[in-house]
Amino acid sequence: MAVGTSIYLTWITGAIVISIALMPFFKPDYAKIRISGFVDMFRRYWAHMIVVFSVYLWKDILDQLDRILMANTQLDMTPYVYAIEGDIVLWIQQSLTNSILSVGLTHFYVMGFMAVTFSSFIYPIFFDDRYMADRVSLSMFWVYILAIPFYLFFNVRVTGNYIPGMETIAYDLTPEIHNWFIQIDPFTNGMPSLHIGLPFAIWLTMERWDSDERWLRYRRLLLLFITITAFTILYLGIHWISDIIGGIIVAVIAVEITSKTHKPIWQFADERLFSRRLARAIDNPKKWFSDSWILVKSIFKPLQEPSSSQTKAFIAVLLILTSSVLLWDATHQDFPIEGVNPTKSAGSEGWVVGVEEINEDIKIKLWNVSTQDEKLISGMNWNNPPSIELSNNSLVLFDNSHLDYFNLENVSSEIIEPIFSINEGMNLQQVSIGQNNNGDPFLVLVKNGTIEIIDVFTGQILITNEINNLTTVEASDSFIASASNTVNGPIINVSTLFNPSGFRSDIIIETFSNDLNDEYLESLFGIPVDYNNSTILDIEMDGNFLVALVDIGPLNRLILIDLLSGKQEIISNPLWPAESPSIDGNNIAFLQRPIPGNTPNFDPLEYNREVFLWDILGNNEWVQITHDGNNQYNPYMLSDGITWITIDEDGNSELVIYSLENTFEEYSSVVLQLAVVMLIPLLLVWSHQLAIEKRSKY
């Protein structure tokens, strides 16, 4: 998380200062403000603090689960919300947009929420209002608990990332703010709005239990804050009107749960009781154990004659356990290929190739992803791990002086031999694989700025072409794309090889310039952004789409190009270094280093590479796939998944397969089926018990 960034420290410091400064205006009339009160509140209300601040411990975990679940299941409810609301929030933003309002409300959105959350909890415990502290802390806790299912299974995107023409003003106000938001917010947790739900729950709690009006002034402040916040989250392009309604409903339910739970919870968790229990345990351990055993038996005594309450609790536990299993399965789609520790890998269609160094020997293995069959690749005895090029059923292993070509179609032997080899002391820099109009493979070789096209069946050179300032080449089907540098910036030439009168296009890469981002990058890396002298380092192409990795100076960016329409868009975070793109169909896998912001002695290499996925036909947003804290390498799109190498802190590597098809495995389906079957008798028993209990009351 970007908790070390200066903007975050400014916001949280400002929130604390504002909360403390306003204490004299909103304190109960009887109370006095003493410095010692800040020390006493930690001693008197430490259990309350655990209850409230525990939500921050698992919020980041839930956000990561939400990102993974969104990537695996595509649970997106935004189209339904948009169908109901239309462009109401867009009208609000466009009618009132001005820079002063945008800057002011952005800081209010974050710092105001921090201040209200902090003060709403601190004021009751500082002024020792235990009656209100018991209820406020629980209401805050229940709001977060009730929001969890929505955030995991009812994903609603922020309005600025969904409605055409709408801007995410707060998220994009400055590069530093953008960097902070993008790491703490998955942008799919719109419903319910906690910026409304949390303060509304606090206001409703005080409205309900503030019988002597000691918190009247503070309640009025909360109402004003809720009103301004409702406008703010709509104007800034963050929430829908439905999110506000959802926040209010969640708050009402949370307060109702608080009314039923505050007494039993604080009878057990009251801080004053802990010291008494500890003293009794020390004074008379035998009696303490005896009393504890009686208490435990009293808890389980109702189970001897279960009522509807116990059956209802059992149903709730069953649903929670079943949901947990399904959630675990849906967020753990990747699995390692056992016993494989590669230094290089590649994947395409249903194949994965890995290069291993075992006792100074180079072993190259091939795996069928669907069957998990393993085969050994023979050929050249490589002194160093070779580069890999894999496309359809063609495999090429090469270094600067040797090339082996393999045909993987209908392979049956355990050891696969090369179809042909090239060994002539050449300076081979790059290899790509294409197909002619008949579906026969051909090779594109790059040697000292010269492109050679070779027929794999005859070994003949079909075409030789020298290109000035050539940087990279890519073949896909019968298309060939070559990138070169010009005085006006990098250019990509795309043409059909075997049809001279067919498709041909020269593409100049757009700058995607943003002065704020460029200035931020220069301050962060110490290198200016230079679009005219940028270089295309890599090209990946499939169908009508091409992905270019462009070095703009401080870092590399990924540009997606529609070859038919000519449309270009940046798909990597413009502030994070990107690398290793791979495309298959509508999916693009690539690496990024999530960098939080300005830090002393900044070194981008200190931040791990993470795997990201972009769906071309999706919601114009990438999804982070890995969150394990390890370094990732060589991501490749497969026909129904992604493969990459992950390296842990000890340098151990694993070849990982990530499935994009089966969200739930067989065991999850069995668990779900058992839960459904068990629910039938449980619901029958519960309804019968409830009817008998209701009848006995009349």
HELIX and SHEET records of a PDB file:
HELIX    1   1 SER A    6  ALA A   21  1                                  16    
HELIX    2   2 MET A   23  PHE A   26  1                                   4    
HELIX    3   3 SER A   36  ARG A   44  1                                   9    
HELIX    4   4 TRP A   46  THR A   73  1                                  28    
HELIX    5   5 THR A   78  GLU A   85  1                                   8    
HELIX    6   6 ILE A   88  LEU A   96  1                                   9    
HELIX    7   7 SER A   99  HIS A  107  1                                   9    
HELIX    8   8 PHE A  108  GLY A  112  3                                   5    
HELIX    9   9 PHE A  113  PHE A  126  1                                  14    
HELIX   10  10 ARG A  130  PHE A  153  1                                  24    
HELIX   11  11 THR A  159  ASN A  161  5                                   3    
HELIX   12  12 PRO A  175  ILE A  184  1                                  10    
HELIX   13  13 LEU A  194  TRP A  209  1                                  16    
HELIX   14  14 LEU A  216  TYR A  235  1                                  20    
HELIX   15  15 ILE A  241  ALA A  269  1                                  29    
HELIX   16  16 GLU A  271  ASP A  283  1                                  13    
HELIX   17  17 PRO A  285  PHE A  300  1                                  16    
HELIX   18  18 LYS A  301  GLN A  304  5                                   4    
HELIX   19  19 SER A  308  ALA A  330  1                                  23    
HELIX   20  20 ASP A  515  PHE A  525  1                                  11    
HELIX   21  21 PRO A  604  GLU A  606  5                                   3    
HELIX   22  22 GLU A  666  SER A  696  1                                  31    
SHEET    1   A 4 ASP A 334  PRO A 336  0                                        
SHEET    2   A 4 SER A 653  SER A 659 -1                                        
SHEET    3   A 4 GLY A 641  ILE A 647 -1                                        
SHEET    4   A 4 ASN A 631  MET A 637 -1                                        
SHEET    1   B 5 LYS A 344  SER A 348  0                                        
SHEET    2   B 5 TRP A 351  ILE A 358 -1                                        
SHEET    3   B 5 ASP A 361  ASN A 368 -1                                        
SHEET    4   B 5 GLU A 374  ILE A 377 -1                                        
SHEET    5   B 5 ILE A 415  ILE A 416  1                                        
SHEET    1   C 4 SER A 387  SER A 391  0                                        
SHEET    2   C 4 SER A 394  PHE A 398 -1                                        
SHEET    3   C 4 HIS A 402  ASN A 407 -1                                        
SHEET    4   C 4 PHE A 420  ASN A 423 -1                                        
SHEET    1   D 4 GLN A 430  GLN A 435  0                                        
SHEET    2   D 4 PRO A 441  LYS A 447 -1                                        
SHEET    3   D 4 THR A 450  ASP A 455 -1                                        
SHEET    4   D 4 ILE A 461  GLU A 466 -1                                        
SHEET    1   E 4 LEU A 470  SER A 476  0                                        
SHEET    2   E 4 PHE A 479  THR A 486 -1                                        
SHEET    3   E 4 GLY A 489  THR A 496 -1                                        
SHEET    4   E 4 ARG A 504  ILE A 508 -1                                        
SHEET    1   F 4 THR A 535  ASP A 542  0                                        
SHEET    2   F 4 PHE A 545  ASP A 551 -1                                        
SHEET    3   F 4 ASN A 556  ASP A 562 -1                                        
SHEET    4   F 4 GLN A 568  ILE A 570 -1                                        
SHEET    1   G 4 ALA A 578  ASP A 584  0                                        
SHEET    2   G 4 ASN A 587  GLN A 592 -1                                        
SHEET    3   G 4 GLU A 610  ASP A 615 -1                                        
SHEET    4   G 4 TRP A 622  GLN A 624 -1                                        
END                                                                             
